[in-house]
Amino acid sequence: MLIPALDLINGEVVRLQQGDFARQTTYSSNPLTLVNAYEEAGAQWLHLVDLDGARDTSKRQLELLKNITSNTNMNVQVGGGIRTQHDLEQLFAAGVQRAVVGSVAVREPKLVQHWLQEFGPDAIVLALDVNIDNQGVAYVATHGWQETSNTTLTELIDSYLPFGLRHVLCTDISRDGMLTGTNVALYEQLKQQYPQLQVQASGGVASLDDLTALQAINCDSVILGKALLTGKFTLTEALQCWPNA
């Protein structure tokens, strides 16, 4: 399926280029306008990133998240600074269906493995953001992309499979927010190696051709952020070229 995405700072819709807060563009002061438009276009899921919560968990935009979940029929998944079970419980209480877990999945795997068993595999999405070296090996980044770990993408996935891992959102950092095209080869490798996973592709989608290419390699879902906000195509157009989305 196609999943429109909104990044949120201080109640506004923004985009950060390659995760850099210094390269921020504000697109809307009213997220609900875009949420309603995406629902009307036919989206079934919405992806939200709470960038305030990512920087400081005490500043999580819970009231905004509650406002969004209570005013849409779409399912909602939320990421941004999820570090504790309390963070998860707050989000679920706010009406969120899935929590998107990033850096903590690398730093504290036993904790996140427990969450998969505690809340169920459909409630947790592992957000694995990768830097790819000159040999083509994908290493997982942490701390808002500021640090690259020594853990490869496949090593991390393998460690979670015994605990029921089902949903993986994978971003090629070099392409995020750049509108340079998506890394089809990365997602093709993931789907071939882990056919049991539901893979969400993220980063670089710039045209309807990118969507066609991802569907051709059986990618399960695509996160659509900047391309929609900048009018590269509409969600309606995207859904028309992604049958049964």
N, C-alpha and C positions, 0 to 999 in steps of 0.2 A: 504494500500500500504506500501511498504518498502521504508524508507527514509534514505539514507546514510547521515552521519553527519561529518562535519569538524570543529574543533575548531581552531581558528586562533590567533596567537600572532606574531606581527612584520612580517607579511607576510608568516609565516610558519605554518604548520599543527602540532598541539600539542594535548596532552591529559593531563588533570589534574585529579588526583585520588581524587574522592569525592570533587571536586571543590577547591582543595588546590593548590595554585600557587607554593608552596614549593615542591610539588610532581608532577613535570611536566616532560613529555617525549615528545621529538620532533621526528616526524615521516617523515616529508618531508619539504623541502625548496621551493617546487613548487606545490602549491595547484592545479593549473590547470591540472597537470598531473593526479591527482586523480579525479578531476571533470570530465575530459574527459573519464576516464576509467569507472566511474560510469554511465555516460550517455550511453556509448557504451554497457554496460551490460544490460541497459534497464530501469534504474531508471527514474521516471517522476518528482520527487521532490528531492531537495537538502536542507539540513538543515545546516546553518552556524551559528557559535557562534563567535562573535567578542569580544575576551577577552580583547583586548586593550581598546575597547570602553566601556566594562563593568567596567573597573577600572577607566577610565578617558574619558568622552564623547568627549573631545577635541581631543583625539587621535584615534577616530573611523577610521577604515581602509576603508574609502569610496572608494578610488581609486582601491583598491584590490577588493572590492565588485562589483564595476562597471565593472572591468576587467572580473570577473567571470560571472556576469549575461550577459555580451555582448558576451561571448564565449561559451555559452551553450544554448541548447534548453529546458533544464529542468526548471521547476518552482523553485523559490528559496524563502525559508523563512529564516529570520535572527533574531537572538536575541543577547543580550549583551548590557546592560546599557541604554535601551530605557526608558527615563524619561519624555520627553516633546513631544508636538506635532511637534516641529521642528525636533526632532530626527526621528519621523515617516516620515515626509515629505522628509527628506534627503534620507532615505532608499528607499522609493517609487520612488524618482527621480533617484536613482541609479539602478533601474530596478528590485527591489525586489517585489515579489507578496504578501508576508505575513510578518508582523512584529510579533515577538515573545516577548510578554510582561511579565515580571516576577514580581520583587519586587514592582514596582509601582502599580500593580493591587491589592496588599494587602494594601499598604500605602495610596493610593489615588484612591479609587474605583470610585468615581464620575467622575474623569478625564478619567479613562479608559472606563467607561460606555459611556461617551460622544464619545470617539474614536470609539467604536463599532457602534454607530449611525451615526457618521460622515463619516467613511471610509467603513462601511459595515462589517458584521460578517465574511466574507471570507477573510478580510484583516488583521484580528487580531487573534493571537493564545495566549491564556493564558497559560503561563508556570508555572505550580503549582508544586513546588518541596516540597516533604513532608518528615517529620520525623514521624515515627509511634511509639506511646508509648506502654507501657506494656499491655495496655488494647486493643490494636489494633486500636486506634483512630489516624487518620492521621492529623497532624498539618502542616500548610504551613510555609515554611522557607523563609527568605528574606536575602538581602544583601549578595548575593553570597554564600548562605547557612550558613553564619556565625551566623545568629540569627533565632530562631524559634518563630513565632507569637503565639498568643492565639486563632487564627482563624483556625477552622477545614476546611478540604478540602471541605466538603459538604456545610458548611456555606458560604464559598466564592463562590462556584459554584451557589448556590441558589440566591445569591445577584446579579449575572450577567445574569441569565436566562431571566428576563423581558426585557433586553436590546439587546437580540438577540444572546447571546453567542452560538457559534457553534463549535469552535475548542479548545480543551484542550490538552496540552502536560503535562503529569504527570510523574514525576521522583521520585522514591524511593531513597533518597539520600544514604541510607546505602548500596545500591547495585551498584551505579554509578561507572563505571570504574573498578569494582571488578571482573567481569566475573564469578559471582557466581550464575547466573540464575536470571530470571526476576520475579517480584512479580505478578504472574498471578492472585492471589486472589484480589489484589487491583484493577486491571483493570476489572476483572469480576464484582466486586461490582459497579464500575463506570458505566459499560455498562448496568447493570440491573437497576440501579437507574436513569440513564440519557440516555435512548436509543436514544434521539434526538441529542446527542452530537457526534462529531467526535473525538474519543479519540486516542491520540498518546502515545504509551507506550515508556518509555525511562529508561535505567538503568539496567545493569546486563546481557543483552543478551549475551550468551556465546556459544550457539549451535543451530543447526537447530531444535532440539527438543523444544527449547524455543519458536521458531517461530510457530511451530505446535501447541503448547499449547495456545499461544495467539490467533491464528486464531480460535481455537476450542471454545473460549469464545467470539468470534465476535469482538475482538479488531480491530479498523479500520486501524491503522497504527502503524508501529514500527520504532523508530529511531535506526539506526545501526552505532555505532561509533567505539569503541575499538576493537570489534570482527572482523570487516573488516580490520582495520589497523594492527592487530597482526596475521591475517591469520587463525583465528578460522574456517572461511569458507569464500567463495567468494560471492560477490553480485549475481553473476550468479547462484550459488548453492542456495542461499537464495530465489531468485525469482522463481526457479524451485519448491521449496517446499511451495510456497505461491501462489496458483492458482489465476489467474486474478489480480495479483498485478500490 
